[in-house]
Structure formats: C-alpha cells, structure tokens
C-alpha cells in the first residue's frame, strides 16, 4: 500500500534520513520507533510531500514524487502531524467538517456520528473553538478530522506526545478500533503503546533503520531501547546505580 525505496531526506548538510526502505501492507499497523532526531517525522513529511527527498515513495501503486501535498491527501494518504494543528477559531464540529475537503470521491468509513462515538469527550464540546481545547481534545479532533477525509492510509505523528495518561489511553483505544478498517503508520516514542498496537515496527537511529520486525521478534524493551542512539549507555549506567530503567 505504501513503500519507500532508498528514501533520503537532507536539510542543508544534515542527512536526516538515510536510504530507508519501509513497507506498509493493506490492513497493517506499522510503528516507527526511535529517539528524537532519528528521522521519524522527516519520513512522514517526505511521504506526504512536505519536504523534498531522494529515492522514491509509492502510495497505492503510484509514485508521489513531484506530487503536491494537497494532491497526495486527495489520493487518500492522510497525515496527522505532531502538534495537532487544529483551526483555532473554528469550533470542534467545524474542524471535523474540514476533513471532508480531502475525501474527494471516497466514502469515509467513519461519519460524523461515528467520530463522536470514538471520542465521546468531544460530544459536549461541539461548539467550543479550537483555541480553547486541551492538548488531548485537540488530538482527538485532529484524528477525527483525518478520519472524515476517508483515508486509505492514516499517518500519525506522536499521538501520545504531551498528553495525560488517561487521555493517551482513550486515544489508543480509539486507534485499536480505527485499525479494524484503516491501515495506520504511526510514529510513537511510547514503545509499549506502539508495540501493543502495531503488527510490525521499524526502529530508527541517526536516520537509519537499525531493527525491524513484529513485537514478538523485537523482544523485550531492553533489547529495543538498547538499539536506540545513546540508550545502551543510559541502561548500563542506570543498572550500575541499581535503578530499574523500566520502572
């Protein structure tokens, strides 16, 4: 459904993504894991035409090289960026309605009522403007708006970032339902949540894939985190001090 071939993203002299090959099949949830600066967000931005890249990105059988971001969205590759980016002066309901702009001729799997069912916290906030929402409420609106765009594939960048634990659980409960009808590619630093949701994961460090596989193949969190840039040294230091690094 989506694939990259030797994907490379460079900002000036900094190579953020280095010859990365990723595949997302129909019906899959794929996680991109890694520390800050590993290149995860740059990969999503390249896939949706927001940054120039070398190599190739193919979605639904066609390359998206030289395709404008709005045209990529109209093809059904829908990106929920880090930071949510709701329209501050529009109400919750109006923000959700904006998702229909990118739906083109596709019929959304989720209508407005289904979005409110997925995120019950939004039901009494329909007339509240975007600027008055909490971070968690904004995240729910951003995901709901994306669903109303009738995505063939949903890209999510750090859906749990900065959210309270109860809100994070509500968001991932919704994602567990969404995955039943919509493939998802998610960037997430919360390893446990990501591995609990995904079918396969790619672990990145310094712009390269350093490990990939199913949650079972990737093993315990210690093995996974030790593959991150700098994490192995942190684990050794904490264990030497008698600290449980996963407490």
Secondary structure as GFF3:
##gff-version 3
##sequence-region A 1 247
A	DSSP	beta_strand	2	11	.	.	.	ID=ss1
A	DSSP	beta_strand	14	20	.	.	.	ID=ss2
A	DSSP	beta_strand	23	24	.	.	.	ID=ss3
A	DSSP	beta_strand	29	33	.	.	.	ID=ss4
A	DSSP	alpha_helix	40	47	.	.	.	ID=ss5
A	DSSP	beta_strand	54	59	.	.	.	ID=ss6
A	DSSP	beta_strand	62	63	.	.	.	ID=ss7
A	DSSP	alpha_helix	69	75	.	.	.	ID=ss8
A	DSSP	beta_strand	77	80	.	.	.	ID=ss9
A	DSSP	alpha_helix	92	98	.	.	.	ID=ss10
A	DSSP	three_ten_helix	99	103	.	.	.	ID=ss11
A	DSSP	alpha_helix	112	118	.	.	.	ID=ss12
A	DSSP	three_ten_helix	120	125	.	.	.	ID=ss13
A	DSSP	three_ten_helix	130	132	.	.	.	ID=ss14
A	DSSP	alpha_helix	135	147	.	.	.	ID=ss15
A	DSSP	beta_strand	153	157	.	.	.	ID=ss16
A	DSSP	alpha_helix	165	178	.	.	.	ID=ss17
A	DSSP	beta_strand	183	187	.	.	.	ID=ss18
A	DSSP	alpha_helix	191	197	.	.	.	ID=ss19
A	DSSP	beta_strand	200	205	.	.	.	ID=ss20
A	DSSP	beta_strand	208	213	.	.	.	ID=ss21
A	DSSP	alpha_helix	215	218	.	.	.	ID=ss22
A	DSSP	alpha_helix	221	226	.	.	.	ID=ss23
A	DSSP	alpha_helix	231	240	.	.	.	ID=ss24
###
